[in-house]
């Protein structure tokens, strides 16, 4: 089980009232919400291994170099020669180090790699996995990894922690008309304002799905655009040809990396905390109460 950790703690932050606070009055809604989420996932799905995948770089420069608008609207502060600072709610930022400390004390593997997003860590771990993989994320980008043959699916939270869409090939075909391997091309053509991806003007989700059904993949679509005898309308051909520069670089931006240099780590879930004394101190300082106990029960 691979967690898109930032996606999940953002959802926890907005889903749990900020009246949930530590003894000193600091909001811990994201911390407790995430712990409850993991407890429910472990109880419901019994994973052998669990990895909390982290955004060591939420906006990698190599993606920005290809598409400068990539996540540009989410930059709070530019950092020359470093990672730009993302717009994050004031009361969420202080909770992230607490989340990291609690996961480490529990012994839940936490993996982030400089220069890469959590999506890329997830893509690489998925490619290396010998058995079935459940990816837990609120980000549709990871639908591209769904693979029925290898048993890779996405658990996509709708509301709260108990209501998940189990995204497999059949779900994707019913919803978008593509399978996992086609989803990245669909997303590229459609664009994604939340990631600053412009897409091809005039090509929405349904049109992109029709193009992929007719021509197979992005290369087939662009070949049809270059062929005056193809069944594309003149307007469609013109839009696609005018977007050639974007289409040439977008695949590397949209598709998750599969070759992240991962550190050594142990993904196996243990029934006992790695550092019980530190965990107890964190629980007392931050008032983690029932949320932590529910996770410990699920892990045990």
N, C-alpha and C positions, 0 to 999 in steps of 0.2 A: 504494500500500500504506500503510495507516494502522495504526500500532501503538498499542495501549492500553498505554502504557509501564509504568505502575505495576503493572498486572496481570501483565505479563511479567516484571518484575524480582522481584516477589514469588514467582512460580513458580520463577525461577532461583535465588533465595535458598534456597528449601526443597528444590530439586532437585539442587543442587550442594553437596557437603560443605563445611562451614566450615573444613576443614583447608586449603582453597585460600586462600592468604594472600599478602600483599605482602611484600617483603623485610623490612619493619619488624614483621611479624607481624600486621598488620591484615587481617581477613577481606576477601576480594574475590570471594567466591563469586557474589554477585548481579551484580557487574560483568562478570566473565568469562562467567558463564552467559548473560547478556543478549547480550553480543557474539557468542557462539557461536550463539545463537538467531537473531540478525539475519543472521549470515553464512549460515546454512542457508536462511533465508527468501529472501535475495537470490539465492543459488545455485539454489534450486529453482524460484523463481517469476519471476525477472528483472523486477522492477518498474521502470518508467521513473521514477516519483516515489516517495519514501518520506518519511513524516512521523511523527516520534515525538511523539504527542499526550500532554500532561502534565496532571496534576491541579493546576491553580493553586489550586483550592479543592475539596477532596475531599468537603465537606459544605456546599454553598451554603445561605446563610441563607434564600433564597427557597423552597427545598424544605423546610427545617425549619419555616418559618412555616406551611406547608400541612399537614405531617405531622410533629409534634414528635419522634416516635420514630425519624425517618429517621436511620439509622446512629448512633443515640444510644449504643448499647452499645460502639461503637468509639472513643468519645471518651476520650482520656487526660487532657486538660486543656481546660477551657473558656476561651476568649479573648474577653472582651467587645469588641465593635466590631471583631472580626477573625475569622480562620479558626481554629476549634477544632483542637487538636493530636490527631492520630490515634494510636491504639495501634500501634506499629511495633516489631518486635524490635530490641533494643539494638544488635546488630551489623549491622543493615540500614541504619538511619538514616545513619551516616557514609558509606555507599557511594553514596547517592543523588547528592550533589554530584559525586562522581567520575564516575558515569554521565553526568551532564549535561555535565561538562567534556570527556569523551571524545567524546560525540556532537557537541558544538560544534566540537572540533578536527578531527573527521572531515569536517564539513560536512553532517551529516545534519540536516535541518530539525527543530527542536524547538519545538512550539507549545503554550503554555498561556495561558489568558485569565482574569484575576481574576474571581471570582464564578461560575466554571463548572468542571465536571469534564471530564476527558479525553473521556468519552462524548459530551458536548455539542459539543466541538471536532470529534470524529469525525462526529457527525451533521450538523454544518454543512458540513464538507468533503465528505462523501458527497453531500449535496444539490447542491453546486456542481460536482461532478466531471462532466466531459464524457464520460469513458469508463468502462470497468470498474473496480471498486474491490474490493480485498481488505482486509478488516478483520481484524487479528490480535489476539485477545483471549481470555482465560480467563473472561470475564464473559458470562453468558447474556443479560444485559440488551440487548446489542447485536444479538441475533438479530432484533430488531424492524426493523433496517435492511435485512435481506435482501430483495433485489428482483431476480428473474430477468430482468425486462424490461430493467433498467438494468445488469445484470451485476454487482450488488453481492452479495458472499458473505462469510461469516465463516470464517476459518481458526482453528479452536478446538483448542488443544493438549490432548492427552489425557495423554501422559507423555513427558517429554523434549522434544526439538525435532524429531524426525523423525516423530512420530506425531500427525497432525492430522486432525480431522474437517473436511471441506469442506462447510460448512453452506450449502445453497441451499434453494430452495423445496420441492423434493421431499424433502430430508432433514427439513425442519421438519414437513411434512405427515405423514411417516411416524412421526416421533418424538412430535409434540405435537398433530397434527390441525389445525394452523393454518398460515397462511403468515406472512411477515414482518410484514405490517400488522396481523395478528391477535395476534401474540405479546405486544405490550405489554398488550393487554386481558387476555389469559390470565394474564400475570404479575401484573397488578394484582388480579385476582380471587383467584388462588392465594395471593398474598402471598409475601414473601421474608424469612425471619428474618435472613439475613445483611445485609440492608439496613434492617432494622427496619420493614418494611412488613407490617401485620397481615393484609391480605387480607380476604376475606369469610368469616366463620366457617362451617365446614362445606362450603366449596367448595374442593376440591382441584384438582389439575391436570386429571384426567380429566373431572370435572364441569364445570370451566370450559370445556374444549374442546367438550363436548356442548352447553353453552349457546350458545357462539359458532357452532357448526354449525347450531343450530336457529334462532337469532335474529339472526345476522349480525355484530353488534358490541355494544359496551357499551350504547349507547343502546337498541338493540332488546331486550337482556336486561332493562334496567330498565323499559322499557315493558311487557314481559311480566309483570314482577313486580308492576306496578301494576294489571294486568288480571286480575280474579278468574276470567275465562273462559279464561285461558291454560293451557297444558299443564304449567306448573310446579306442583309439589306445594305445598300450603299451607305446609309447613315451608320449602321453598326460597324461596317468595315472601316469607315473613316474614324470613328471614335477609338477603335482598337489600334489602328495604325498611329493615330496621334498620341496614344498612350504607350508607344513602344519603349521609350526610355524608362518609364516607370515599370513596365512589365519585365524589362530586362533585369532590373536590380531587386524588385520586390520579393521574388522567391526566397532569396537568402535572408531577407528581413522577416518574412512571415513564417517560414518553416523553422521549427525548433532545431537547435544544433544537436547532433548525435555524437559529437566527438569531444565533449568537455573533459579536460584532464582532471579526473576526480581524485580527491585525497583518499587515503585508506580510512575505512570506518566499518563499524559492525552494525548492520541493520536489524539484527535479531531482537525481537521483543523479549524483555525479561520480566518475570513476575515480581522482582524486587527492585526498588530504586537504586540507582548507581551510587548516590551520595545521600543517604537518609538524613544525616544531620543538617546538611545544607538545605535540603528540601523542607525539613521541619522549620528551619529559620525563615525561609522564604514564605512558607504557609502562614507563619505567625505575623511576619512583617506586612504582608500584603493581604491578609484576610482571605485566603483562598478557600477555606472552609469546605463546604460540601462538593464544590466543583472538583477539587483535587482528590477528595475521598472517593468520588464516583469514578475518577480515572484510575486511581490505585486499585479499586475493586475490579474494574474491567481488566486491567493488566494482570491482576493476580489470578 
